[in-house]
Amino acid sequence: MSDETRDAIRTFIVDNFLFGDTSHPLPADLSLIDNDLIDSTGILELVGFLEERFAITVADADIVPANLDTIERIAGFIARKQAA
């Protein structure tokens, strides 16, 4: 997984869920769910972004915290999907 992938995910999260507020760091291992940065509707928005930006298909079974809870997990999930 590349820094470019992580940066694209981070930018999407900041723009869409933090309303462009870059005053606080967003570490790659920060839980988006536990820290209330993203909710169930936000997960669906994130999935739409991932499918469009990275040309992957996210199955319903893939929509779990193990894949989508942190920037690092999301980047790893994208890498696995693209390698498949």
Secondary structure, 3 states (H helix, E strand, C coil): CCHHHHHHHHHHHHHHHCCCCCCCCCCCCCCCCCCCCCCHHHHHHHHHHHHHHHCCCCCHHHCCHHHHCCHHHHHHHHHHHHHC
